[in-house]
């Protein structure tokens, strides 16, 4: 033990660049009083002990009404997360956080681990139904806030995940631009570099991409069963030239770093990504660069690659599980006629 107490709660967090940081809380759900790049060894330094005692003293103070509440969590979120967001995002988050605090401010953070709270969240979400997009934004900020609590070790999970959004719109025809992809990938840790290129070239859903095994690589195509179909549907993805180059780069990295994960994608520790771990690392970099596209929008980017490779709308729809009119919309908006004709000629010549 660091000191003669069982109350100290330590959380180890992996940063996007693969380094570790250790956070120390006066008690589980309590205030953070120490942070360092290495674990604090026993005997703890005097400064560590003094910070711990000050935190404990604040716990004994008479004003305790906001401890472990959503209101307190919002305060921490504003200090530790908000400064890293771009100005326009901070403005929209700020208004959503005001509404969240008005509704849930006095609720304990732990209450959001109880399934029954899900009904209250859905009711609050629906109360903004006259403006569905704004309602979804507010729900998204609440989910982000609770994910932050989970990341800090204050809770192990929450009940706000996967609540249906009110604004129903297809994002199939939204794609990442080449410059956005280039900016994201430049100087990114290799696991994130691999992640964005694999997603933009394979067209896989994030959940499938994170769990697809090395054995899915059949040389000219990727073959696996989708999670959305409970593994009943087998899907085959063509390995275009760029994707093969990415997979070959990953193979070289695996051999050099002795990565043991059997999944194609892996984190900085060489282990399979968790969905929340990947999303947190991905979004942290995306937001730092001011990119407003979602990770799911990389599927539309992949569709353009399949078009340029000469696949028909029907073939792409089969591969991606989309409607053909979604594919046609992408084709008309983003893929030049010259690229399509060139691909068609190559295809014809290959069959000649």
N, C-alpha and C positions, 0 to 999 in steps of 0.2 A: 504493500500500500504506500501511497505517496505520503500520507499523513495519518494520524490516528483518528480516522473517520471513515465511515462507509458511505457518506453522502455524496462525495464528488462524482459527477457523471462525466465521463470522457467520451468524445465522439471523434472518430478518425474519418477525415474526408479526403477523397481523391480529387485533385483539381484537374482541369482540362488538359494541362500539360503533363499529367502523370505524377506530379509531385504530391506528397501527402502533407496534410496540415492537421494538427491536433487541437481540438477545442475542449475547454474544461468549463463545466457548469457547476454552480454551487450545490445543486441538487437536480434530480431529473425534472425537467420542466422549468428550472430556475434560471437565473441570469448567467450569462457567460462572463467569466472573470479572467480567463487566461487563454491565449492562443499562441501556438508555436509550431515550428516546422519539424521538431523532434519531440518524442514523448518525454514528459518530465519524469526523471528518475528519482528514486528515494536515496538520500533525503532531499526533499524539494527545496529549491532556493528560497531565500527569505522573502523575495519580492512576490513569489507565487503564494507563499503562506499568508503574507499580508493582504494580498488581493482576495484570497479565499475568506479570510476573517471579516474583511469589509463587506463582502457579499452576504455572509451569514448575519452580520449586524443589521444590514438592510432588511433581511428577512424578519428579524425580530422587531422591527419598527412597527408602530401602531397602524400606519396606513398600509393596508394589505389588499384593498378591494380589487385591484386589477392584476394581481399576480396570477400567472398561468392562464390568462384570458386572451381572447382574440384581440382585444384592444392592445394588450401588451405585445402580442405577436406582431401586430401591424406596426407598432413603434420600432421594433427590431428590424422588420422588413424594410422600412423606410431608410433606416441607417445603413444596413448591410447590402441591400439589393438595389434599391431605387437609384443610387448614384451611378450605377453601371448601365442604366438604360438611357436611350436617347431622349431628348427633351420632350418630343411629342408623345412618346410612350409614357413618360413619367406623368404628363398632364392627364392622360386618359386613365392611367392607373390611380392617380390621386383621387379623382372623382369617384371611381369604383370603390376604392378603399373607404371613402367617407360613407358610402351607402352600406358597405359591409359592416363597418363599425356601428352604424346606427341600428342595424338589425341584429347583429350577433356580438357586438362589442363585449358584453358582460358574460357571454358564454365561455365556459372553460374550453381550452383547446382539445382536451380529451373527449369532450362531448361529440366531436366530429369523427370519432372512431366508432361510434354506436350507429348501427344501421337505421335505427328509428329517426335519426337526425336527417337522413336523406329526404324524407318527406317534407321537412321544414325548408330544406335548401331548394327543392323543386318548387315549392309554393312561392318562395321568395323570387326565384328565377321567373316564374310565370307572371308575377305581379308586374313585370315590365314588358309583357307580351305585345303591347301596342307598338313597341319599337324592338322587334326581334333581334336585330343585329346588336343593338346596345345591350339588350338583355343577355345575349350570349357573351359579350365582352365582359360584363360584370361577373357572370358565372366563371368565365375563364380566369379572371383575376383572383377570385376566391380559391379556385383549384390551385393556381400558382402559389398563393399564400399558404395553403395547406401542404403543398409539396415542399415548400421551404421549411415548414415545421417538421416534416418527415426527414428532410435532409439534415436538419439540425439535431436530430435524435430526440425531438420532443414527443413525437408519436411514431408508431410503426406503420401507420397507414391511415386512410380516411375514407369516408363514404361518398365523397363528391365526384369520384371518378366515373366517367362514361355516362353522365347524365345527358340525355338527348338535347341537342340544341334546337332553338326555335326557328332560327333563320335557315331555311332549307335552300341551299344553292349548290350547284355542281361546281367544283373547283377543277374539273378535269381539264379545262382549257387554259389553266394558269400554269406557266412554266417559269423556271429560273432562267435568267439570261446568262450567256457565256461569261460576261464580266462579273456577275454575282457569284457564279461557281468558282471562277478564277480567284476572286478576292477571298472567298471562304477557304479555299484549299491552300492558298499561299501561306506558308509558315504554320499551317495547322499541324498538330501532332498527327503522326501517321494513322492511328486508329480513326481519327475524324476525317483525314484525307481519304482513306479507304472507304469510309462510310458514305460520304457524299458522292464519290465517283461510282461506287457500286449501286447505290440507289438510283442515280440519274441514268445509268446505263442498263440496269436490269428491269426497272419498272416495278419492282416488288413493293408490296406494302411494308411499312416499317417493321411490323411484328414478324412477318415471314422472313424478312432480310436478316433480322437479328438472330434467328434460330436455324437458318438454313445451313446444312452441314457441308463440309468439304466434299463428301461423297456425292453431292448433287451435281458436281461439275463432271459432265460426260464428254468433255472435249469441245464439242460444237454447240452444246446447249446445256442449260441448267434444268434439272428435273426435281420437283418436290411436290408435296401435298400441302395445300393452303390451310392456314389456321382458321380462316373465316368459314370454311366448309367442314370444320371438325375433321380435317385430314381425309375427307372423302374425295375431294377433287384433285386430280393430278394435273399439274401445270408444267409446260415446257417453255423455257425462255431461251431465245437464240443468243449465243455469245458472239456479239459483233466484235470487230477488230479492236476497238477501244477497250471494251470490257475484258477481252483476253489479256491486253497489256496491263490492265489494273490487277487482274487475278495473278498474273505472273510477278508483278511487283510485290503483291502480298505474299506470294510464295517465297521470294527472296528475303523479305523482311522476317517471315516466320523462321526461316533457317538461320538467319543471322542472330535473331533475338531468342531463338529456341522457344517460340510460342507453342504452348501445349493445347490450346483450345481447338476443338474439332469443328467449331463453327467458322464460316468464312469471315465474318466480322468479329472483332475482339477489342477489348478495351486496353488501356495503357499497361495493365498488369498481365496482359496476355490471356485474359479470361473472357468468357462470353459476356457481352453487354447485357445488362438488365434493361427493360424498356425505359424505366424512369432514369437510369444512369445515362443512357444514350441521349434521351430527350433533353436532360438537363445540360449535358456538355454541348450538344448541338445548338440548343437555343441560346446558351450563354455566348457562344461565338457569333451566332447569327445576329443577336441583338446588339452585340458590341460593334458590329459592322454596319448596323442600321438596315439590315435586310429584312423586309417584311413578309417575304414568302415563307410558307410552312414547309416542314420536311416532306409532307405528303404531296406537295406541288412538284416534287422531283419526278413523280410518276408521269406527269404531262411532258416533262423534259425527255424522259425515256421514250415516250411515244414518238417524238420527233425524230429520234435516232432510228427507230424501227422504220419510220417512213423513208428516211434517207437511205436506209439499207434495202429498200424495195418491197417491204411487206405491204399487203393490201389492208384497207380499213378493217375488213372482216378478220384477217389474220391477227391484226393488232388487238382488236376487240376480244378475240378468243384468248390471246395471251394475257391480257390485262384485266379481263372480266368487266369491261366497259361496254356501253352502247356504241353502235357504229356512228351515230350522229355526234357523239362526243369526240370521236376520233376525227370525223370529217371537219368539225369545228377547229380542232388543232391544226389539221392539215391546211385549211384555207387561211388561217391566221399567221402561222409561223413558218411553214415549210415552203421554200421557194419552188416554183415550177421547174427551174433549171435543175435543182438538186433531185427532184422526183424523176424527171426525164432521164437524167444521167444514171440514176439507180436502176430504172426500168431497162435501159439499154444494156447495162452490165448484167442484169438478170437474164435478158434474152440471149446475150452472147454466151453466157455460161451454160445455157440450155441448148445452144446450137451445136 
